[in-house]
Amino acid sequence: MYKKTKILATVGPASDSVEILEGLINAGVNVFRLNFSHGTHEYHASTLAKIREAEKNVKRKVGVLQDICGPKIRVGKLEEDFLLVAGDTVWFVKEEMIGKKLSEGKYQLSINQPQILDMLKVDEYIYLYDGNIRARVIEVGDKIVTVIENNGKLSSNKGVNFPNTVINIEVITPKDEADLLWGAQNGVDFVAVSFVQSAKDILHVREILKAHDSHAHIFAKIEKFDAVERIDEILEVSDGIMVARGDLGIEVPYYKVPSIQKKIIAKANAASKPVITATQMLLSMAEKEMATRAEISDVANAVLDGTDAVMLSEESAIGKNPINVVEVMTATIKEIESVYPYNKFDIYPFLDETDIISSSTARLADRLGVEAMISLTSSGKSARKLARYRIKADIYAVTHDERTARSLTIAWGVKPIMNIEASNLNMMLGHTLQTGIEQGLINKDKTYIVTAGYPAGIEGSTNFIRILKKEQIEYYTDMVL
């Protein structure tokens, strides 16, 4: 039995060699993240080529997630760092300028998206330096006047958040559009969309990808308070969700982040859509050999919540020992999965016939104590629906579509297996079992359950369940020998 919860690792200077990438895959990485807030297209193309080379060498399917940066709001350049003290006044002006100190306790600056300033109201807050400095709006007009409520040092280009203000700006920037085109041309498997506000942001990205013939699955990053409020509509149009706890912990009271994380994971599980838990999971390991006990507990709780994947950022991108970080995360996941509360049969509604099939299959697999469930799937949906019941048996997703195989690298408990295309269901099953035997995944003395659609190859047609013991396995494999 392999680990069920997947690991998503960001690639950067510490991990962008073929040798390290192979080590990361062997240590437990299932998906690699390309962070488009940094690096050129040439750099990412080189990294992607190395990932595919490592994947080929290790002989294990891995996915690639492109994380576009979105409209990150920042202060402009400052003449010098501002040493702000509670009670100081900061003016936000609506034209680009170099920020400066006007007099003792009074400062002036601009932000890179000044149109947002017209949306502010008195008594709303502006958070500076990614939440470290809190400013309250006391006057609106030609300029926004704020009073600082805590001490802190502000330097050029630091992040800005507006936790009380609904910001109606375009989420997809011109840079993002260029990055999405690159992703479509280079065949990334997933796209993570930053600072999503509503379903229309995801639909916009889907239009762009479709226009460039991309089949990448779209993940909405939930990191704004209005996205939390609109999670149902966002989840409906997304292929997956990322709980991006960094900016989210600024946009909402930080003590609410754990309960929001649990709520979003539960909703994603119910919709059979993968969910990633991200940000600062093992951050101390960017510098140190060992994680803190709190970090280990954080990873463990995300697993217990039912997340499909946990993500590493700085730890694997610029950390001192990325492979060690992944080994620690893998060990934590396996330990928690040894006591995981499996068999979530009665908490999800039936939306269609395939839900009934997947539920029946999961219950039967649990009753029989099968070694694995085998899902013959063209789109991957049937495998993801089996996964939402979180049963202990492994899930082998068999497909002849490479895009589908890679899309399942992020789904909880699913091991994607490539197989040859066959002319009918019996031959497909025969080839599947023979391939499984050759790869050491199928043991004739164990029991398995297979689900498939008949006629084969039609998305959403899963209507076939069969129990496979030694006699049935031999019957089907004899067909292809």
N, C-alpha and C positions, 0 to 999 in steps of 0.2 A: 504493500500500500504506500503510495506516494503522498506528499503533503497536498492538502486540498487548497489552501489559501495561496494565491499567486503573489509573486514579488515583482514589482515594477521599479527598475533602477535607472536613475538619470545618468547619462553618459557625459563626461567632461574630460578635462585634461588628465585626471587621475585614472581614467578608465577607458581611454579611446584607442588602445592598442588591441590587436587581435588576440594576443596572449592573455591580457587581462579580461577581455570580453569572454573568451572561452572559460576562464576561471570563474567568472561570475555566473555563467550558465550552469556550469557544473556545481556551483555552490547553491543554486536554487533560483536564479533569475528566470522569469518567464517572459517578461516584456521589457524593452529598453525605451527610455524616454529621451527624445531630442528636444531640448529647451530652446525655443526660438526667441527668447528674450536675450540670448547671447549667441554669438557665432555667426559666421557668414553661410550662405548657401553652399559654398565650396567646402567649408569645414563639415557641414552636416552631410553632404554627399559622400565625403571621404569616410565619415563615421558610419553611415548607413552601409557602405560597401564592406567595411570591416565587420559589422554585425552579421551581414549575410555570409561572409567568409567563415566567421566563427560558428555560426549556426550549421553550416555545411560540415565543418570539421568535427563538431561535437555530435552531429546527427540528431538534433533535437529542434523541434519547431519553436521559434521565439517570435513574438510580435514587436512592432515598432510603433510607438505613440509619438506623434508630433504635437507639441504643446505650444500653441500660438500665444503671443504675449498680450494682445488686446490693448485697450486704451488705458494703460497705466498712467495715473495722474501724478505729476511730480511738481515740486517747487522749481522755479527757474534758478539760474546762477546767482550766487550771492557774492558781494565784494569780499566778505569774510564770514566766518562762522558766526551765527547769532547765539549768544549765551543768554537764553531766555529765562526769566524768573517770573513766578506767579505774580500777576498784577500788571505785567508789561502789556503794551498794546502793539498789535500787528495789523497793518493795513494790507489788504489784498487788492491790487489794482488790476484793471481789466485790459491793460496793454502789456506787451512783453517789455521787460526792463531788467536791469541788474539790481537784485535786492540789496538794500543798504540799511544801515542804522541811521535814523533821522536825528535822534537825540537820546538822552538817557532814558531807557525804558520804552522807546518808541521805534518801531521798525516798519519797513515797507518791502513787499516782494510781489512776484507774479507767479502764476502756475502755467503749465504747458497747455491747458485747455480752459482758457478764461471764460468761455461761454457758460461754464458751470456756475460761476459766481452769481449770475442772474437768477439762478434757481434757489438760492439760499434765503432763509428767513431768520428773523431775530430769534435768539435762544437755541438755534441749531448749532451743531458742533462741527469743527474741522479738526481732524487728527493729523498731525505732522510727524514725519520720520517714522512712518509705519506704525503709528499709534503711540509713540513714546511721549509726544507733546500734545496736550489738549487745549484747543482754543474755542471759546464760545463767541458766537456772533452777537454783537451788541448794536450794530447799525448797518443797514443796507442802503445802497444808492449808487453814486458814481464809483464808489469804492466800498469794499466790505471791511468793516472795522471789527476786530476781535480782541478779546482779553484772554491772556494766557492764564491757565489755571494750575499749572505745575511747572517745575523747573526742568530744563533740558537744553541740549546743544543741537542746533539745526545747521546743517551744511547744504551745499548745492545739490539739486537733483534728487532729494529725498522724497519718498512716497507720501501721498496725501490721500486721506479717506474722508468720506462724508457719511457718517453712520445714521444720520437722521433725514437725509435728503434723497428723494427719488430723482435720479440723474438720467434725464432723457437724452443720451448721446448715442451715437452709432458705436456699437460694440466692435464691429469689424473695421479696422483701420486699413488704409492703403497698404501698409506693410504687411498686415495679416493676409490681405488678398494675394499679394505676391508670394507670401509663404505658403498659402493654401495651394496655389498653382504649382509651386515646387513640390509639395507633398503629393499632389495628384500625379505629376509627371514621374515621381520616383517611387510611387506605390507604397506609401505608408499605410499601416493597417488601421490606425486609430488617430483621430484628431481631437485634442482637448481644447475647448473654447473658453477663454478667460473672461471673467467679469460678466457672465451671463446675467441678464436682468429679467428676461421673459422668453416665452416659447418662440417669439418671432426672431430672436437672435439665432437660435438653432436652425430654424427654417431658412434663414438667410444663408447660413453656412452650407446647408444641404443643397440649396440652389447653386451655389458656387461650385461645390464638388461635383454635382450632377453635370453642370455645364462643361466640366473638364474630365468627365468620364471616370471619376474616382468613386470607389466603393468603400472608402474608409468609414469606419463606424465613428459616430460623433458622440463625444463625452462632454457634458455640460459641467463646468467647474462651478460649484456652489460656494461663492466667497463674498456675496453681498446680501444684505438683509432682505432686499426685495426679492431676490432669488429664493430665499428660504420661504418667504410668504407665498411664492408662486411655484413651489416645488412640484405640485401635481401636474400643472400644465407643461412645465419644463420636462419632467420625466416622461410624459406621454409622447413627446416628439423627439426625444433623445434616444440614442442606442445604449447609453450608459451614463453614469454620474461619477464625478469626483468631488469628495468632501475636502475642499481646499482650506484647511483650518488656519492658515497664516493670516490672510486678509479677512477671513470670516471672523476670527477672534478680535478683529478691530471693528468690524462693521456691526457686530452684535456684542453684548456684554460677554466677556471671555468665559465667565462661569456657565454660560448657556451652551457653549460649544459641545460638551459631551452629550447633552440631551438631544441637541440638533443632529449630531452625528448618528445617534441611535435611531432617531426618527427617520432620517433620510435612508439609512441602510435598510431599515425594515420596509420602507416603501419600494426601494429598488428591488429587494428580494421578492416582494409580492408581485412585481411586474416582470419578473424573470429577466431583469436587466443588470449587467455587471456594475458594481460600485467599488470605487477606489477610495481608500482612506489615506490622506496625504499630509505632509508637512511635519518636520521636526520629530519623526518617529524615533530615530536613534542619533539625534544631532550631535551629541557629545562625542560620538565615535568618529566624527570628522577629524578630531584631534587625538582622541584617546583610544586605547586598545579595548577597554571595557565600557559597556553601556551602563547608565544609571539604572537603579532598580525601578524608578518611575518610568523610564523609557521602555523597559521590558514589559512593565504592566500596561503601558499604553498600547504596545503591539498586541499583547494578549487580549486586552479588552476589545480591540477592533476585530480580532478573530472571533471572539465570543459574540460580538454584536452581529456577525454574519457577513462581514465585508468580503468581497471577492478577492481583493488585492490590497496590499499595503505598499506604500511608495517610499523610496529613498531619494533625497534631493542632493544637498551638499555632501552627504555622507559618501555617496558613490561617485559624484562628479568631481569633487576637489579634495576628498578626504585622504588621509594618509594610507589607509589600507582597505580599499573597497571590498575585496574578497572576504576579509575577516568580518566586515559589517554584514554582508549577505549570509555568511555562515551563522552568525549570531541570530539574525532574523529567522533563518530557516529552523534553527534549533528551537527557538521560542515558539514558532508556529507548530512544529511537530509535538512539542510538549503539551501545548494547549489543546491541540486536536486529539490528543490521547484521552482527554476528558471532555471533549466537545459535546454539547447537548444535541445529538443528531436526531433525525426523524421528525421533521416539521411538516406533518401531514395535514393538520386540521386548521391552518391559519390563513390559507390562501383561497380566494374565491375561484370558481370555475368560470372562465370567460368564453371558452369555446371547446370543441371536441378534443383538441390536442391537450388541453389542460386535464381533461378526464383521463385520457390515455397516459399522460405522464404521471399523474397521481396514482393511477392503478398500477403502473409499472413500478413506481417507487415502493408502494406498499407491498407488492408481491415480492420484490427483491429483498425487502427487509424480512418478510416472513420466512422466505426460503434461505436467507443467509447467503446470497449469491456472492461470488467473488467480484463480479463487475457487471454493470449494465452496459450494453453495447448499443449505441445510437447510430444508425445509418442515416445521415442527414446531408441535404444539399445546401441548406442555408445556415445550419447551426442552431436554429430555434428550438428544435426538439431536445437537443443536448442541454441548452440553457434552462429549459423548463424542468428537465430532470434534476438539474443542479439546485433549483430553488428549494427542493424538499430536503436537502442537506442530509442524505442518508450516508451511512458509513461505506457502502460499497463504492468501488471506483467507477468512473464513467469514461468509457472509451467512445469518442466521437469519430466516426469513420466517414470520410468524404473524399471525393475525387477533385474537389475544388480547393486550390491552394489558398485563395482568399478566405474561404470559410475556415480552413484549418487554422490559419493565423488569427482570425477573429476570435477563436475559442481559447487562445493562449491566456486570456485574462479572466476567463470564466471559472468560478470556483469548482474544484474537483474534476474538471474536464481535461482529459488527455487527448489532444487531437492526433489522429492517425491518417496518413494519406493512403489511399487504396486505388487500384486500377478501376476503370469504369467497366461494368459488365452489362450484358444485354437484358438480364432479368433478375428478379429478386433472389432466386435460389443461387444463381451464379455469384451475385454480389456477396451473399452470405458466405458462400464457400470460399471466395477469395479473401473475405474479411477474416474468417477463422484461420485460414492457412497463413495469412500474413501475421496474425496474432501469435500463432504457434512459433513461427520463424523468429519473431521479435521477443519471444519469451513472455508475452502478455497473456496468452491463453494456455491453460493446463487442462488437458482432456479429463482429468479426474476431478475437476471443479465444476460448479454449476454457474451458468450465466443466463442473463435475460437480454434479448435483442428487441429493439423497436425499429420500425421502418415504415415507410409510406408505400402504399400500392395503389396505382402504378408508381414505380420508382422514379425519383428525380423531380417530382413536383413539390414545390415548396408548400409547407403547411398541410401535407397529406398524411401525416403519421396516423396509421390506423391498424398496425400490425404489432402484436406482442407474441414472442415465442420463448419458451424455456428451453435452454440448451444444456443437456447432460452429455455424457460421453458418447452414447449411441447417436444422438443428433449431431454432435460435432463431427464424428467420423462420417456420418451420412453426407453432410454438406461438403466436407473437405475432399471426400472421394470424387465429388463431381469435377474438381479442378485438377486432380492429380493425373 
